[in-house]
Amino acid sequence: MKVILGSDHAGFELKQLLIDCLKQSGHEIIDVGTNSTQAVDYPDFAEALALRLLHGDGGRGILICGSGVGASVAANKVPGIRAGICHDGYSAHQGVEHDDMNVLVLGARVIGTELAKELCTNFLNARFTGEERHQRRLNKILSIEQRYAVNAVAKEKKP
């Protein structure tokens, strides 16, 4: 699978480790940055990852910042992105299976490298079940997203 990875400075080292690990597992990697531990702003990389994912450049995304919280908040502002911060194996696969999560968010200062590898594996191996109850809930999420996206565009056009 093509996987898009992005991080801020706090997640840079974990991102580099995960890139190597994922390549060894046969995944193709698209790295949207950052490229060092020099301080940067996580919303820039959350948006870059989200846009590449929405343009079909990859099948899933993995986003890393210090806690995972800020990157998750930023990524979820982009319509079409369903990013989930995960610190346990169950959530990493269940988020895909039930909620069609397309971006895994990790907190580099919160989890260790072995857990990060496990979360990535669980996330990338999971598939949305498409069960009626899960599809119904996903449709409601998409409806909410559409309603607020339309309202945001209308507000931008007002003088």
ROVEX-419417 format. One record per atom (N, C-alpha, C): residue in three letters; x, y, z. Coordinates in Angstrom, 1 decimal, decimal comma, always signed. Example, Ala and Ser with C-alpha at 12.3 -4.5 7.8 and 13.67 -1.06 7.14 Angstrom:
+--------+--------+--------+--------+
| residu |      u |      v |      w |
+--------+--------+--------+--------+
|    ALA |  +13,2 |   -5,7 |   +7,8 |
|    ALA |  +12,3 |   -4,5 |   +7,8 |
|    ALA |  +13,2 |   -3,3 |   +7,8 |
|    SER |  +12,8 |   -2,2 |   +7,1 |
|    SER |  +13,7 |   -1,1 |   +7,1 |
|    SER |  +12,9 |   +0,0 |   +7,9 |
+--------+--------+--------+--------+
END
This chain:
+--------+--------+--------+--------+
| residu |      u |      v |      w |
+--------+--------+--------+--------+
|    MET |   +0,8 |   -1,2 |   +0,0 |
|    MET |   +0,0 |   +0,0 |   +0,0 |
|    MET |   +0,9 |   +1,2 |   +0,0 |
|    LYS |   +0,4 |   +2,3 |   -0,7 |
|    LYS |   +1,1 |   +3,6 |   -0,6 |
|    LYS |   +0,6 |   +4,2 |   +0,7 |
|    VAL |   +1,6 |   +4,6 |   +1,5 |
|    VAL |   +1,3 |   +5,3 |   +2,8 |
|    VAL |   +1,9 |   +6,6 |   +2,8 |
|    ILE |   +1,2 |   +7,6 |   +3,2 |
|    ILE |   +1,7 |   +9,0 |   +3,3 |
|    ILE |   +2,0 |   +9,2 |   +4,8 |
|    LEU |   +3,2 |   +9,7 |   +5,0 |
|    LEU |   +3,6 |  +10,0 |   +6,4 |
|    LEU |   +4,0 |  +11,5 |   +6,5 |
|    GLY |   +3,7 |  +12,0 |   +7,6 |
|    GLY |   +4,0 |  +13,4 |   +7,9 |
|    GLY |   +4,2 |  +13,6 |   +9,4 |
|    SER |   +5,0 |  +14,5 |   +9,8 |
|    SER |   +5,3 |  +14,8 |  +11,2 |
|    SER |   +5,7 |  +16,2 |  +11,4 |
|    ASP |   +5,6 |  +16,7 |  +12,6 |
|    ASP |   +6,3 |  +17,9 |  +13,0 |
|    ASP |   +7,7 |  +17,5 |  +13,6 |
|    HIS |   +8,4 |  +18,5 |  +14,1 |
|    HIS |   +9,7 |  +18,2 |  +14,7 |
|    HIS |   +9,7 |  +17,2 |  +15,8 |
|    ALA |   +8,7 |  +17,2 |  +16,6 |
|    ALA |   +8,6 |  +16,2 |  +17,7 |
|    ALA |   +8,4 |  +14,8 |  +17,2 |
|    GLY |   +7,8 |  +14,6 |  +16,1 |
|    GLY |   +7,6 |  +13,3 |  +15,6 |
|    GLY |   +8,6 |  +12,9 |  +14,5 |
|    PHE |   +9,5 |  +13,7 |  +14,2 |
|    PHE |  +10,5 |  +13,4 |  +13,1 |
|    PHE |  +11,2 |  +12,1 |  +13,3 |
|    GLU |  +11,8 |  +11,9 |  +14,4 |
|    GLU |  +12,6 |  +10,7 |  +14,6 |
|    GLU |  +11,8 |   +9,4 |  +14,6 |
|    LEU |  +10,6 |   +9,4 |  +15,2 |
|    LEU |   +9,7 |   +8,3 |  +15,1 |
|    LEU |   +9,2 |   +8,1 |  +13,6 |
|    LYS |   +9,0 |   +9,1 |  +12,9 |
|    LYS |   +8,6 |   +9,0 |  +11,5 |
|    LYS |   +9,7 |   +8,3 |  +10,7 |
|    GLN |  +10,9 |   +8,7 |  +10,9 |
|    GLN |  +12,0 |   +8,1 |  +10,2 |
|    GLN |  +12,1 |   +6,6 |  +10,5 |
|    LEU |  +11,9 |   +6,2 |  +11,7 |
|    LEU |  +12,0 |   +4,8 |  +12,1 |
|    LEU |  +10,8 |   +4,1 |  +11,4 |
|    LEU |   +9,6 |   +4,7 |  +11,4 |
|    LEU |   +8,5 |   +4,0 |  +10,9 |
|    LEU |   +8,6 |   +3,9 |   +9,3 |
|    ILE |   +9,2 |   +4,9 |   +8,7 |
|    ILE |   +9,4 |   +4,8 |   +7,3 |
|    ILE |  +10,2 |   +3,5 |   +6,9 |
|    ASP |  +11,3 |   +3,4 |   +7,6 |
|    ASP |  +12,2 |   +2,2 |   +7,4 |
|    ASP |  +11,4 |   +0,9 |   +7,7 |
|    CYS |  +10,7 |   +0,8 |   +8,7 |
|    CYS |   +9,9 |   -0,4 |   +9,1 |
|    CYS |   +8,9 |   -0,7 |   +8,1 |
|    LEU |   +8,1 |   +0,4 |   +7,6 |
|    LEU |   +7,1 |   +0,2 |   +6,7 |
|    LEU |   +7,6 |   -0,2 |   +5,3 |
|    LYS |   +8,7 |   +0,3 |   +4,9 |
|    LYS |   +9,4 |   -0,1 |   +3,6 |
|    LYS |   +9,7 |   -1,6 |   +3,7 |
|    GLN |  +10,3 |   -2,0 |   +4,8 |
|    GLN |  +10,7 |   -3,4 |   +5,0 |
|    GLN |   +9,4 |   -4,3 |   +4,9 |
|    SER |   +8,3 |   -3,8 |   +5,2 |
|    SER |   +7,0 |   -4,6 |   +5,2 |
|    SER |   +6,4 |   -4,5 |   +3,8 |
|    GLY |   +7,0 |   -3,8 |   +2,8 |
|    GLY |   +6,6 |   -3,8 |   +1,5 |
|    GLY |   +5,7 |   -2,6 |   +1,1 |
|    HIS |   +5,6 |   -1,6 |   +2,0 |
|    HIS |   +4,8 |   -0,5 |   +1,7 |
|    HIS |   +5,6 |   +0,6 |   +0,9 |
|    GLU |   +4,9 |   +1,3 |   +0,1 |
|    GLU |   +5,6 |   +2,4 |   -0,6 |
|    GLU |   +5,3 |   +3,7 |   +0,2 |
|    ILE |   +6,3 |   +4,5 |   +0,4 |
|    ILE |   +6,1 |   +5,6 |   +1,4 |
|    ILE |   +6,2 |   +6,9 |   +0,6 |
|    ILE |   +5,3 |   +7,8 |   +1,0 |
|    ILE |   +5,4 |   +9,2 |   +0,5 |
|    ILE |   +5,5 |  +10,1 |   +1,8 |
|    ASP |   +6,7 |  +10,8 |   +1,9 |
|    ASP |   +7,0 |  +11,6 |   +3,1 |
|    ASP |   +6,7 |  +13,0 |   +2,8 |
|    VAL |   +5,8 |  +13,6 |   +3,5 |
|    VAL |   +5,5 |  +15,1 |   +3,3 |
|    VAL |   +6,2 |  +16,0 |   +4,3 |
|    GLY |   +7,2 |  +15,4 |   +5,0 |
|    GLY |   +8,0 |  +16,2 |   +5,9 |
|    GLY |   +7,4 |  +16,1 |   +7,3 |
|    THR |   +8,1 |  +16,8 |   +8,2 |
|    THR |   +9,2 |  +17,6 |   +8,1 |
|    THR |  +10,5 |  +16,8 |   +8,0 |
|    ASN |  +11,6 |  +17,4 |   +7,7 |
|    ASN |  +12,8 |  +16,7 |   +7,4 |
|    ASN |  +13,9 |  +16,9 |   +8,4 |
|    SER |  +13,6 |  +17,4 |   +9,6 |
|    SER |  +14,6 |  +17,6 |  +10,7 |
|    SER |  +13,8 |  +17,7 |  +12,0 |
|    THR |  +14,6 |  +17,9 |  +13,1 |
|    THR |  +14,1 |  +18,2 |  +14,4 |
|    THR |  +13,9 |  +19,7 |  +14,7 |
|    GLN |  +14,2 |  +20,5 |  +13,7 |
|    GLN |  +14,0 |  +22,0 |  +13,8 |
|    GLN |  +12,5 |  +22,3 |  +14,0 |
|    ALA |  +12,2 |  +23,1 |  +14,9 |
|    ALA |  +10,8 |  +23,4 |  +15,2 |
|    ALA |  +10,0 |  +23,9 |  +14,0 |
|    VAL |   +8,9 |  +23,3 |  +13,8 |
|    VAL |   +7,9 |  +23,6 |  +12,8 |
|    VAL |   +6,5 |  +23,6 |  +13,4 |
|    ASP |   +5,5 |  +23,9 |  +12,6 |
|    ASP |   +4,1 |  +23,9 |  +13,0 |
|    ASP |   +3,4 |  +22,7 |  +12,5 |
|    TYR |   +2,8 |  +21,9 |  +13,4 |
|    TYR |   +2,2 |  +20,6 |  +12,9 |
|    TYR |   +1,0 |  +20,8 |  +12,0 |
|    PRO |   +0,2 |  +21,9 |  +12,0 |
|    PRO |   -0,9 |  +22,0 |  +11,1 |
|    PRO |   -0,4 |  +22,0 |   +9,6 |
|    ASP |   +0,8 |  +22,6 |   +9,4 |
|    ASP |   +1,3 |  +22,6 |   +8,0 |
|    ASP |   +1,4 |  +21,2 |   +7,4 |
|    PHE |   +1,9 |  +20,2 |   +8,3 |
|    PHE |   +2,2 |  +18,9 |   +7,8 |
|    PHE |   +0,9 |  +18,0 |   +7,9 |
|    ALA |   +0,0 |  +18,4 |   +8,8 |
|    ALA |   -1,3 |  +17,7 |   +8,8 |
|    ALA |   -2,1 |  +18,0 |   +7,5 |
|    GLU |   -2,1 |  +19,3 |   +7,1 |
|    GLU |   -2,7 |  +19,7 |   +5,9 |
|    GLU |   -2,1 |  +19,1 |   +4,6 |
|    ALA |   -0,8 |  +19,1 |   +4,6 |
|    ALA |   +0,0 |  +18,5 |   +3,5 |
|    ALA |   -0,4 |  +17,0 |   +3,3 |
|    LEU |   -0,4 |  +16,3 |   +4,4 |
|    LEU |   -0,7 |  +14,9 |   +4,3 |
|    LEU |   -2,2 |  +14,7 |   +3,9 |
|    ALA |   -3,1 |  +15,4 |   +4,5 |
|    ALA |   -4,5 |  +15,3 |   +4,1 |
|    ALA |   -4,7 |  +15,6 |   +2,6 |
|    LEU |   -4,1 |  +16,6 |   +2,1 |
|    LEU |   -4,3 |  +16,9 |   +0,7 |
|    LEU |   -3,8 |  +15,8 |   -0,2 |
|    ARG |   -2,6 |  +15,3 |   +0,1 |
|    ARG |   -2,1 |  +14,2 |   -0,7 |
|    ARG |   -3,0 |  +13,0 |   -0,7 |
|    LEU |   -3,5 |  +12,7 |   +0,5 |
|    LEU |   -4,4 |  +11,6 |   +0,7 |
|    LEU |   -5,7 |  +11,8 |   -0,1 |
|    LEU |   -6,2 |  +12,9 |   +0,0 |
|    LEU |   -7,5 |  +13,2 |   -0,8 |
|    LEU |   -7,3 |  +13,3 |   -2,3 |
|    HIS |   -6,1 |  +13,6 |   -2,7 |
|    HIS |   -5,8 |  +13,6 |   -4,2 |
|    HIS |   -5,5 |  +12,2 |   -4,7 |
|    GLY |   -5,5 |  +11,2 |   -3,8 |
|    GLY |   -5,3 |   +9,8 |   -4,2 |
|    GLY |   -3,9 |   +9,4 |   -4,3 |
|    ASP |   -3,0 |  +10,1 |   -3,7 |
|    ASP |   -1,6 |   +9,8 |   -3,8 |
|    ASP |   -1,2 |   +8,6 |   -2,9 |
|    GLY |   -2,1 |   +8,3 |   -2,0 |
|    GLY |   -1,8 |   +7,1 |   -1,1 |
|    GLY |   -3,1 |   +6,6 |   -0,6 |
|    GLY |   -3,0 |   +5,4 |   +0,0 |
|    GLY |   -4,3 |   +4,7 |   +0,5 |
|    GLY |   -4,6 |   +5,1 |   +1,9 |
|    ARG |   -3,6 |   +5,4 |   +2,7 |
|    ARG |   -3,8 |   +5,8 |   +4,1 |
|    ARG |   -2,7 |   +6,8 |   +4,5 |
|    GLY |   -2,9 |   +7,4 |   +5,6 |
|    GLY |   -1,9 |   +8,4 |   +6,1 |
|    GLY |   -1,5 |   +8,1 |   +7,6 |
|    ILE |   -0,3 |   +8,4 |   +7,9 |
|    ILE |   +0,2 |   +8,3 |   +9,3 |
|    ILE |   +0,8 |   +9,6 |   +9,7 |
|    LEU |   +0,3 |  +10,3 |  +10,7 |
|    LEU |   +0,7 |  +11,6 |  +11,1 |
|    LEU |   +1,2 |  +11,6 |  +12,5 |
|    ILE |   +2,3 |  +12,2 |  +12,8 |
|    ILE |   +3,0 |  +12,2 |  +14,1 |
|    ILE |   +3,3 |  +13,6 |  +14,6 |
|    CYS |   +2,9 |  +13,9 |  +15,8 |
|    CYS |   +3,4 |  +15,1 |  +16,5 |
|    CYS |   +3,8 |  +14,6 |  +17,9 |
|    GLY |   +4,0 |  +15,6 |  +18,8 |
|    GLY |   +4,4 |  +15,2 |  +20,2 |
|    GLY |   +3,4 |  +14,4 |  +20,9 |
|    SER |   +2,2 |  +14,9 |  +21,0 |
|    SER |   +1,1 |  +14,1 |  +21,8 |
|    SER |   +0,2 |  +13,4 |  +20,8 |
|    GLY |   +0,1 |  +13,9 |  +19,6 |
|    GLY |   -0,9 |  +13,4 |  +18,6 |
|    GLY |   -2,1 |  +14,2 |  +18,6 |
|    VAL |   -2,4 |  +15,0 |  +19,6 |
|    VAL |   -3,6 |  +15,7 |  +19,7 |
|    VAL |   -3,7 |  +16,8 |  +18,7 |
|    GLY |   -2,7 |  +17,7 |  +18,7 |
|    GLY |   -2,8 |  +18,8 |  +17,7 |
|    GLY |   -2,9 |  +18,4 |  +16,3 |
|    ALA |   -2,1 |  +17,4 |  +15,9 |
|    ALA |   -2,1 |  +16,9 |  +14,5 |
|    ALA |   -3,4 |  +16,3 |  +14,2 |
|    SER |   -4,1 |  +15,6 |  +15,2 |
|    SER |   -5,4 |  +15,0 |  +14,9 |
|    SER |   -6,4 |  +16,1 |  +14,7 |
|    VAL |   -6,4 |  +17,1 |  +15,6 |
|    VAL |   -7,3 |  +18,2 |  +15,4 |
|    VAL |   -7,2 |  +18,9 |  +14,1 |
|    ALA |   -5,9 |  +19,2 |  +13,7 |
|    ALA |   -5,7 |  +19,9 |  +12,4 |
|    ALA |   -6,1 |  +19,0 |  +11,2 |
|    ALA |   -5,8 |  +17,7 |  +11,2 |
|    ALA |   -6,1 |  +16,9 |  +10,1 |
|    ALA |   -7,6 |  +16,8 |   +9,9 |
|    ASN |   -8,3 |  +16,7 |  +11,0 |
|    ASN |   -9,8 |  +16,5 |  +11,0 |
|    ASN |  -10,5 |  +17,8 |  +10,5 |
|    LYS |   -9,8 |  +18,9 |  +10,3 |
|    LYS |  -10,5 |  +20,1 |   +9,8 |
|    LYS |  -10,6 |  +19,9 |   +8,2 |
|    VAL |   -9,9 |  +19,0 |   +7,6 |
|    VAL |  -10,0 |  +18,9 |   +6,2 |
|    VAL |  -11,1 |  +17,9 |   +5,8 |
|    PRO |  -12,1 |  +18,4 |   +5,1 |
|    PRO |  -13,2 |  +17,5 |   +4,7 |
|    PRO |  -12,7 |  +16,2 |   +4,0 |
|    GLY |  -13,2 |  +15,1 |   +4,4 |
|    GLY |  -12,8 |  +13,8 |   +3,8 |
|    GLY |  -11,8 |  +13,1 |   +4,7 |
|    ILE |  -11,2 |  +13,7 |   +5,6 |
|    ILE |  -10,2 |  +13,1 |   +6,5 |
|    ILE |  -10,9 |  +12,6 |   +7,8 |
|    ARG |  -10,6 |  +11,4 |   +8,1 |
|    ARG |  -11,1 |  +10,8 |   +9,4 |
|    ARG |   -9,8 |  +10,3 |  +10,1 |
|    ALA |   -9,3 |  +11,2 |  +10,9 |
|    ALA |   -8,0 |  +10,9 |  +11,6 |
|    ALA |   -8,3 |  +10,6 |  +13,0 |
|    GLY |   -7,7 |   +9,5 |  +13,5 |
|    GLY |   -7,8 |   +9,1 |  +14,9 |
|    GLY |   -6,5 |   +9,0 |  +15,6 |
|    ILE |   -6,4 |   +9,5 |  +16,8 |
|    ILE |   -5,2 |   +9,4 |  +17,6 |
|    ILE |   -5,4 |   +8,0 |  +18,3 |
|    CYS |   -4,4 |   +7,2 |  +18,2 |
|    CYS |   -4,4 |   +5,9 |  +18,8 |
|    CYS |   -3,2 |   +5,6 |  +19,7 |
|    HIS |   -3,4 |   +5,0 |  +20,8 |
|    HIS |   -2,3 |   +4,6 |  +21,7 |
|    HIS |   -2,5 |   +3,2 |  +22,1 |
|    ASP |   -3,4 |   +2,5 |  +21,5 |
|    ASP |   -3,6 |   +1,0 |  +21,7 |
|    ASP |   -3,9 |   +0,3 |  +20,5 |
|    GLY |   -3,6 |   -1,0 |  +20,4 |
|    GLY |   -3,7 |   -1,8 |  +19,2 |
|    GLY |   -5,2 |   -1,9 |  +18,7 |
|    TYR |   -6,1 |   -2,1 |  +19,7 |
|    TYR |   -7,5 |   -2,2 |  +19,4 |
|    TYR |   -8,0 |   -1,0 |  +18,6 |
|    SER |   -7,8 |   +0,2 |  +19,1 |
|    SER |   -8,3 |   +1,4 |  +18,5 |
|    SER |   -7,7 |   +1,6 |  +17,1 |
|    ALA |   -6,5 |   +1,1 |  +16,9 |
|    ALA |   -5,8 |   +1,3 |  +15,6 |
|    ALA |   -6,5 |   +0,5 |  +14,5 |
|    HIS |   -7,0 |   -0,7 |  +14,8 |
|    HIS |   -7,7 |   -1,4 |  +13,7 |
|    HIS |   -9,2 |   -1,2 |  +13,8 |
|    GLN |   -9,8 |   -1,0 |  +15,0 |
|    GLN |  -11,2 |   -0,8 |  +15,1 |
|    GLN |  -11,6 |   +0,5 |  +14,4 |
|    GLY |  -10,8 |   +1,5 |  +14,5 |
|    GLY |  -11,0 |   +2,8 |  +13,9 |
|    GLY |  -11,2 |   +2,7 |  +12,4 |
|    VAL |  -10,5 |   +1,8 |  +11,8 |
|    VAL |  -10,7 |   +1,5 |  +10,3 |
|    VAL |  -11,9 |   +0,7 |  +10,1 |
|    GLU |  -12,0 |   -0,4 |  +10,9 |
|    GLU |  -13,1 |   -1,4 |  +10,6 |
|    GLU |  -14,5 |   -0,8 |  +10,8 |
|    HIS |  -14,6 |   +0,1 |  +11,8 |
|    HIS |  -16,0 |   +0,6 |  +12,2 |
|    HIS |  -16,2 |   +2,0 |  +11,6 |
|    ASP |  -15,1 |   +2,8 |  +11,6 |
|    ASP |  -15,3 |   +4,3 |  +11,3 |
|    ASP |  -14,6 |   +4,7 |  +10,0 |
|    ASP |  -14,0 |   +3,8 |   +9,3 |
|    ASP |  -13,3 |   +4,0 |   +8,0 |
|    ASP |  -12,2 |   +5,1 |   +8,2 |
|    MET |  -11,5 |   +5,0 |   +9,3 |
|    MET |  -10,4 |   +6,0 |   +9,6 |
|    MET |   -9,4 |   +5,9 |   +8,5 |
|    ASN |   -9,0 |   +7,0 |   +8,0 |
|    ASN |   -8,0 |   +7,0 |   +6,9 |
|    ASN |   -6,6 |   +7,6 |   +7,3 |
|    VAL |   -6,5 |   +8,2 |   +8,5 |
|    VAL |   -5,3 |   +8,7 |   +9,0 |
|    VAL |   -5,1 |   +8,2 |  +10,5 |
|    LEU |   -4,0 |   +7,6 |  +10,7 |
|    LEU |   -3,6 |   +7,2 |  +12,1 |
|    LEU |   -2,7 |   +8,3 |  +12,6 |
|    VAL |   -3,0 |   +8,8 |  +13,8 |
|    VAL |   -2,2 |   +9,9 |  +14,4 |
|    VAL |   -1,5 |   +9,3 |  +15,7 |
|    LEU |   -0,2 |   +9,6 |  +15,8 |
|    LEU |   +0,5 |   +9,0 |  +16,9 |
|    LEU |   +1,2 |  +10,2 |  +17,7 |
|    GLY |   +1,3 |  +10,0 |  +18,9 |
|    GLY |   +2,1 |  +10,9 |  +19,8 |
|    GLY |   +3,4 |  +10,4 |  +20,1 |
|    ALA |   +4,5 |  +10,9 |  +19,5 |
|    ALA |   +5,8 |  +10,4 |  +19,7 |
|    ALA |   +6,3 |  +10,5 |  +21,1 |
|    ARG |   +5,8 |  +11,5 |  +21,8 |
|    ARG |   +6,3 |  +11,7 |  +23,2 |
|    ARG |   +5,4 |  +10,9 |  +24,2 |
|    VAL |   +4,5 |  +10,1 |  +23,7 |
|    VAL |   +3,5 |   +9,4 |  +24,5 |
|    VAL |   +3,7 |   +7,8 |  +24,4 |
|    ILE |   +4,1 |   +7,4 |  +23,2 |
|    ILE |   +4,2 |   +5,9 |  +23,0 |
|    ILE |   +5,7 |   +5,6 |  +22,6 |
|    GLY |   +6,0 |   +4,4 |  +22,8 |
|    GLY |   +7,4 |   +3,9 |  +22,4 |
|    GLY |   +7,4 |   +3,4 |  +21,0 |
|    THR |   +8,6 |   +3,1 |  +20,5 |
|    THR |   +8,7 |   +2,7 |  +19,1 |
|    THR |   +8,1 |   +1,3 |  +18,8 |
|    GLU |   +8,1 |   +0,4 |  +19,7 |
|    GLU |   +7,5 |   -0,9 |  +19,4 |
|    GLU |   +6,0 |   -0,8 |  +19,3 |
|    LEU |   +5,4 |   +0,0 |  +20,2 |
|    LEU |   +4,0 |   +0,2 |  +20,2 |
|    LEU |   +3,6 |   +0,9 |  +18,9 |
|    ALA |   +4,4 |   +1,9 |  +18,5 |
|    ALA |   +4,1 |   +2,6 |  +17,2 |
|    ALA |   +4,1 |   +1,7 |  +16,0 |
|    LYS |   +5,1 |   +0,8 |  +16,0 |
|    LYS |   +5,1 |   -0,2 |  +14,9 |
|    LYS |   +3,9 |   -1,1 |  +14,9 |
|    GLU |   +3,5 |   -1,5 |  +16,1 |
|    GLU |   +2,3 |   -2,4 |  +16,2 |
|    GLU |   +1,0 |   -1,6 |  +15,7 |
|    LEU |   +0,9 |   -0,4 |  +16,2 |
|    LEU |   -0,3 |   +0,4 |  +15,8 |
|    LEU |   -0,3 |   +0,6 |  +14,3 |
|    CYS |   +0,8 |   +0,9 |  +13,6 |
|    CYS |   +0,9 |   +1,0 |  +12,2 |
|    CYS |   +0,4 |   -0,2 |  +11,5 |
|    THR |   +0,9 |   -1,4 |  +12,0 |
|    THR |   +0,6 |   -2,7 |  +11,4 |
|    THR |   -0,9 |   -2,9 |  +11,5 |
|    ASN |   -1,5 |   -2,7 |  +12,7 |
|    ASN |   -2,9 |   -2,9 |  +12,9 |
|    ASN |   -3,7 |   -2,0 |  +12,0 |
|    PHE |   -3,3 |   -0,7 |  +11,9 |
|    PHE |   -4,0 |   +0,3 |  +11,1 |
|    PHE |   -4,0 |   -0,1 |   +9,6 |
|    LEU |   -2,8 |   -0,4 |   +9,1 |
|    LEU |   -2,7 |   -0,7 |   +7,7 |
|    LEU |   -3,3 |   -2,1 |   +7,3 |
|    ASN |   -3,3 |   -3,0 |   +8,2 |
|    ASN |   -3,9 |   -4,3 |   +7,8 |
|    ASN |   -5,4 |   -4,3 |   +8,0 |
|    ALA |   -6,0 |   -3,3 |   +8,6 |
|    ALA |   -7,5 |   -3,3 |   +8,8 |
|    ALA |   -8,2 |   -2,9 |   +7,6 |
|    ARG |   -9,5 |   -3,3 |   +7,5 |
|    ARG |  -10,3 |   -2,9 |   +6,4 |
|    ARG |  -11,7 |   -2,5 |   +7,0 |
|    PHE |  -12,3 |   -1,5 |   +6,4 |
|    PHE |  -13,7 |   -1,1 |   +6,7 |
|    PHE |  -14,6 |   -2,3 |   +6,5 |
|    THR |  -15,4 |   -2,6 |   +7,5 |
|    THR |  -16,3 |   -3,8 |   +7,3 |
|    THR |  -17,5 |   -3,6 |   +6,4 |
|    GLY |  -18,0 |   -2,3 |   +6,3 |
|    GLY |  -19,1 |   -2,0 |   +5,5 |
|    GLY |  -20,4 |   -2,6 |   +6,1 |
|    GLU |  -20,4 |   -3,1 |   +7,3 |
|    GLU |  -21,6 |   -3,6 |   +7,9 |
|    GLU |  -22,6 |   -2,4 |   +8,0 |
|    GLU |  -23,9 |   -2,8 |   +7,9 |
|    GLU |  -24,9 |   -1,8 |   +7,8 |
|    GLU |  -24,8 |   -0,7 |   +8,9 |
|    ARG |  -24,6 |   -1,1 |  +10,1 |
|    ARG |  -24,6 |   -0,2 |  +11,3 |
|    ARG |  -23,4 |   +0,8 |  +11,1 |
|    HIS |  -22,2 |   +0,2 |  +10,6 |
|    HIS |  -21,0 |   +1,1 |  +10,5 |
|    HIS |  -21,2 |   +2,0 |   +9,3 |
|    GLN |  -21,8 |   +1,5 |   +8,2 |
|    GLN |  -22,0 |   +2,4 |   +7,0 |
|    GLN |  -23,0 |   +3,5 |   +7,4 |
|    ARG |  -24,1 |   +3,1 |   +8,1 |
|    ARG |  -25,1 |   +4,1 |   +8,6 |
|    ARG |  -24,4 |   +5,2 |   +9,4 |
|    ARG |  -23,6 |   +4,9 |  +10,3 |
|    ARG |  -22,9 |   +5,9 |  +11,1 |
|    ARG |  -21,9 |   +6,7 |  +10,3 |
|    LEU |  -21,2 |   +6,0 |   +9,4 |
|    LEU |  -20,3 |   +6,8 |   +8,5 |
|    LEU |  -21,0 |   +7,8 |   +7,7 |
|    ASN |  -22,2 |   +7,4 |   +7,1 |
|    ASN |  -23,0 |   +8,3 |   +6,3 |
|    ASN |  -23,4 |   +9,5 |   +7,1 |
|    LYS |  -23,7 |   +9,3 |   +8,4 |
|    LYS |  -24,1 |  +10,4 |   +9,3 |
|    LYS |  -22,9 |  +11,4 |   +9,5 |
|    ILE |  -21,7 |  +10,8 |   +9,7 |
|    ILE |  -20,5 |  +11,6 |   +9,8 |
|    ILE |  -20,3 |  +12,4 |   +8,5 |
|    LEU |  -20,4 |  +11,8 |   +7,4 |
|    LEU |  -20,3 |  +12,5 |   +6,1 |
|    LEU |  -21,3 |  +13,6 |   +5,9 |
|    SER |  -22,5 |  +13,3 |   +6,4 |
|    SER |  -23,6 |  +14,3 |   +6,3 |
|    SER |  -23,3 |  +15,5 |   +7,1 |
|    ILE |  -22,8 |  +15,3 |   +8,4 |
|    ILE |  -22,4 |  +16,4 |   +9,2 |
|    ILE |  -21,3 |  +17,2 |   +8,5 |
|    GLU |  -20,3 |  +16,5 |   +8,0 |
|    GLU |  -19,2 |  +17,2 |   +7,4 |
|    GLU |  -19,7 |  +18,1 |   +6,2 |
|    GLN |  -20,6 |  +17,5 |   +5,4 |
|    GLN |  -21,1 |  +18,2 |   +4,2 |
|    GLN |  -21,9 |  +19,5 |   +4,7 |
|    ARG |  -22,7 |  +19,4 |   +5,7 |
|    ARG |  -23,5 |  +20,5 |   +6,2 |
|    ARG |  -22,6 |  +21,7 |   +6,6 |
|    TYR |  -21,6 |  +21,3 |   +7,4 |
|    TYR |  -20,7 |  +22,4 |   +7,9 |
|    TYR |  -19,8 |  +22,9 |   +6,8 |
|    ALA |  -19,4 |  +22,1 |   +5,8 |
|    ALA |  -18,5 |  +22,6 |   +4,7 |
|    ALA |  -19,3 |  +23,6 |   +3,9 |
|    VAL |  -20,6 |  +23,3 |   +3,7 |
|    VAL |  -21,4 |  +24,2 |   +2,9 |
|    VAL |  -21,6 |  +25,5 |   +3,6 |
|    ASN |  -21,8 |  +25,5 |   +5,0 |
|    ASN |  -22,0 |  +26,7 |   +5,7 |
|    ASN |  -20,7 |  +27,5 |   +5,8 |
|    ALA |  -19,5 |  +26,9 |   +5,8 |
|    ALA |  -18,2 |  +27,6 |   +5,8 |
|    ALA |  -18,0 |  +28,3 |   +4,5 |
|    VAL |  -18,4 |  +27,7 |   +3,4 |
|    VAL |  -18,2 |  +28,3 |   +2,1 |
|    VAL |  -19,1 |  +29,5 |   +2,0 |
|    ALA |  -20,4 |  +29,4 |   +2,5 |
|    ALA |  -21,3 |  +30,5 |   +2,5 |
|    ALA |  -20,8 |  +31,7 |   +3,3 |
|    LYS |  -20,2 |  +31,4 |   +4,4 |
|    LYS |  -19,7 |  +32,5 |   +5,3 |
|    LYS |  -18,5 |  +33,2 |   +4,7 |
|    GLU |  -17,7 |  +32,5 |   +3,9 |
|    GLU |  -16,5 |  +33,0 |   +3,3 |
|    GLU |  -16,9 |  +34,0 |   +2,2 |
|    LYS |  -18,1 |  +33,8 |   +1,5 |
|    LYS |  -18,5 |  +34,6 |   +0,4 |
|    LYS |  -19,2 |  +35,9 |   +0,9 |
|    LYS |  -19,6 |  +36,0 |   +2,1 |
|    LYS |  -20,2 |  +37,2 |   +2,6 |
|    LYS |  -19,2 |  +38,3 |   +2,7 |
|    PRO |  -19,6 |  +39,6 |   +2,4 |
|    PRO |  -18,6 |  +40,7 |   +2,5 |
|    PRO |  -18,3 |  +41,1 |   +3,9 |
+--------+--------+--------+--------+
END
